[in-house]
């Protein structure tokens, strides 16, 4: 990978952690993801006016990805509802890179070179360290929901891995990464707002008003963050891009410590060092 691709993915990771923190900071997660989805749809629709429509061969993976993104959002909402941001976010993101490496090898026939593979493994070790740190010492009365929260977070990670590979195929066939992200956001962003309208009915606008700015900002940031990732996937193998993207875990852990008063601790510091080492190895192999 070139330095500009690395910089783009790292920027996407920081932006991604930021919009997830905005969503987590809204107590009612259905309202949060309604606004994020609505903001993403509006942003995608505006972008679609100025960019090419994806090529015909990109539409099957595009439609499948939209479904996978909705599944991902539902599982992420559930994990945020059940657990701490600094715990659920690392688990959800940390399971993806190694799964992407396997899926990319099987379905896209992308085998990372030795340096890239070593970087992915080292970075993944850091990500797993951050995730496991949130699980230690859970012996209090709030330990009951830990199992369901963990299942939701792991399911979120598997959904991330699935849509990452599907989007890698789709965006390369689309002819326009901007066109692909625009239509992806239009399609995936409609499901949760539609569900909220159907279930909340007359109360929805009143409930949304106090948090509208934060939620819509999260939606705009989500478009920008994933757009950078899709662009990177057209210029680098999927596995190292996925590993670099999940450096958002480090940013998420820092955000959890600074804004949600959640612990960071020396294991997350060590995991950050491993993440930086993995990035260095991936750059060495570019």
N, C-alpha and C positions, 0 to 999 in steps of 0.2 A: 504493500500500500504506500502511496505517496504521502508526504507530510500534509498536503492540503486535504486529502481524503480523511486522514486521521483527525485533523483539526475540525473538519465538518462533523464527523461522528461524535467527537467529544463535546462540541457545542450542542449537538442534538441531545446528548445524554444529560447535560446540565438543564437544558430547556425542558426535557421530558420530566426530570425529577421535580422541577418547579411547578409544572401544571398538575402533576400528581399530588403535590403538597397542597396546592390550591383546592383541589377536589376533596382531599382528605380533611381539610380545615372546615369544610361545610358539613355540619352534623348529619343532615338528611342526605344520604348518598344518592338516592334517586333524583333529588333536585339537583345535586352537584353534577351528575352525569347527564341529566337532561340539558343543563346549560352548556356543558362541555360539548355534547353531541350537537346541540343547536348552533353553537359558535363554530364548530367544525364544518357543519353543513353550509352555513352562510358563507364562510371563508372559501370553501370548496366551490360553491356556486359562482362566487365573484371571480375566482381564479379561472374557472372553466370558460368564462367569457373571452379570455385573452390567450388561451393556450390550445394546442391541437388536441383533438379527440383521440384517445388511445386507439391503436390499430386493432383490427378485428380479433387477431389471435390473443390479444391481451385480456379480452373480456371474460372468458371462463375463469382464469385465476383471479381476476378483479372481483367477480361476483362471489367466488368462494372465499376470498380474503375478507370481503365485507361481512359475511356470515361469521367467520372466525373472529373478527374484531368485535362483533356484538357479543359473542360468547366470552371473549376475553374481558370486555367491560363488565358484564354481569358477574363474572367470577371475581374481578378486581373489586367491584362494589361490595361483594359479600365478604371478601377478606379484609377490606378496610373497616367494615362494620364490626367484625369479630375480633380484630387484633390491632396492635399498635402500628403506626405508619412505619417507624424505623425497623420493625420486625417483619411485617407482611410484605413491604415493598422489596427488601432484599431477597426474600424467599421467592417471590413471584418472578423477579427478574433473573435471579441467580441460577435457576434451573434451565434457562433457555440456551446459553451458548454451546454447551456440550451436545444437547439434543439437536441444535441446528447443524453442528459439525457432522453428526451422523446422518441426518436427513439430507443435507447437501451432498454428501458423498454417495448416498443411495439413489436419490432422485435426480440430482443435477449433475452428478459425476464430477463434483469438485473435491479434489483431494488437496488439502493445504500442504505446502512444503514443510520441511522439518522445522524451520524457524517459526513459521506461522503456527504450526501445531503446538510447538513448545510454548509460544506466547499465549495461545488460547488456553492451554492446560494451566499455565501459571496464573493467568488472569482469572480463570474459573476457580482455581484454588482460593484466590482472594475473595471472590464473590461468595463462594460457599462458606468461607470463614465469617463474613459479615452476616450471612443468613443464620448460621448456627449460633452465633453469639446471642441473637435474640431469643433463642430457645432455652438457654441455660437457666437454671434456678427457678423454673416455673412450678412452684410447689404451694402457691397460695390459693385462696378460695376462688380466684379468677382463672384457675387452671382448667376448669371444666370445658370452656369453649375452645381450648387450645387445639384439640383434634380437628374439629370442623374448620377452624381458621387455617390450620396447616393444609388440610385437603384443598380448601378453596385457593390458597396461595400457590400450591403445587399445580393445580389445574390451570391456574392463570399462566404459570410458566410454560406448560405444555402448549397452551393456546398461542402464546407468544412465539414459540419455536415454530409452530405450524404456519402461522401467517407470515413469519419472516421468510421462510422458504418459498411459500406460494407467491409472496410479493416479489421476491428475487427473480422468479421466473416471469411474472407478469410485467414488471417494470422494464425488464430487458427486451420484452417483445412489444412494448407499447409504442416505441418511437418517441416518447416524450415523458420524462419522469414527472414533469409538472402536470401534464394532462392526466397521468395515472393517479397522482395524489389528489387532484381536484375531484375526480369522479369517485375515488375511494372514500373520501370524506363526505361527499354527498350521500352515497349509499349507506355507509355505516352509521352516519350521524342521525338518521331518521328513526331508527328502531326504538331507542330508549325514550326520546321525546314523545313518540307516538304512544308508547306504553304509559308514560306519565299522564298524558292527556286523557287516556281511556280510564285510568284508575283514580286520578285526583279530580278530574272534571272541573267544576266551578272554583275549586280552591287553589288551583295551580298558579294562576297569575299572582294572587296575593302572596303565596308562599315563595314564589321566585323573586319578587321585587327586591327584598333586602339583600339578596346575594347575587343579583343578576350580573353585576360588573365583574366580580371575581370569577364566576362560572364561565361567562362568555370569554373572558381573557384566557382562561384555561383552554377553551376550545381553539382559539386562535393560535396559542402556543403549541398545541398538539399538532396542528397542521404544519407549522413551521418545522417542528422537531422531526416529525416523521418524513417530511419532504426532504430534509437533509439526509436522512438514512437511506431513502429510496435512491436519491442521486448517488450516494456512495456505493450502493449495491450494483449500479451500472458500471462501476469503475474498479471494483475490488471483489475478491471472493466473499461468499456469504458468511463463512464461519468467523473470520477475524473481524468483520464488520459487526456481527452480532456480539462478539466478546467485548469490543470497544464500546458499543452502544450501552452495554450493561454496566459500564463504569458509572452510569447514573445511580447505581446502588450506593456508591460512595457519597455522591452528592445528596442522595435521599437520606442517608444516615446522618450526614452533617445537618441537613435541614431539620430532621427529626430532633436532633440534639439542641439546635439553636432556637427553634420556634415551637416545638411541642414538648420541650423539656424531657426528652427521652435520652437515655445514656448513649454515649459513643464508645468510650472504653478503649483500652490498648489493643484488643483483638481487631477492632475495626481499623485502628491505625496500622497494624501489621498487614491487614488485608489490603489497605490502600497501597502500601509499599509493594506487595505482590502484584497488584493491578498495574502499577507503574512499570514494574519489571516486565510484565507480559506485554505491555505496549511497546517497550523498547525492543523486545524480541521480534514482535510483529513488524516493526519498522525495519529491523535489520534484514528481514527476509523480503522486503519490498524491492 
